[in-house]
Amino acid sequence: MASTTPNTCSLMVESKLSAVSGVYSLILSELEANSYDSDGVFSVHLALEEAFVNAVKHGNKNDLAKKVKIEYSASSDKVEIVITDEGTGFDPSAVPDPRYGENLYKANGRGLLLMRSYMDVVEFNKKGNQVRMIRYKDKSRRKTGA
């Protein structure tokens, strides 16, 4: 049943790619319970996967001793996800756009592009080890930050 009161959760998971499958299920089931369409569910799933992979591979450098914190809030109007790794961080503005020039053939930078393309808000903390993403259910609020 859809709710205007967000369901919030905070989890610490191992810094390995297989550790997040249960988290995907939790968040995506919240979206389905709140009647998000298949495009919305797909968008959140893709962005969540990209952010988690970045946290494990680039942030925590595949160090199994480190953790990834995933916080989410899902309601009938939006979903907000915050992913924090234990790495040193990075400057997201320094990642070249993978759609141009020599970057077309490089493997890095595509995750950020996908996150920014499929979510309405993508923000990083100053250190660069945390990403906050929001996807609005209502299409009229998308990409406006309203």
URLIN-V916613 format. One record per helix or strand of 3 or more residues. SS is the DSSP state (2 for helix, 1 for strand). FROM is the first residue (numbers start at 1). LEN is the number of residues. If there is no record, write none. Layout:
ss: <SS & SS>
from: <FROM & FROM>
len: <LEN & LEN>
//
This chain:
ss: <1 & 2 & 2 & 1 & 1 & 2 & 2 & 2 & 1 & 1 & 2>
from: <7 & 17 & 38 & 67 & 78 & 92 & 101 & 110 & 121 & 130 & 139>
len: <8 & 17 & 22 & 8 & 7 & 3 & 5 & 9 & 4 & 7 & 3>
//
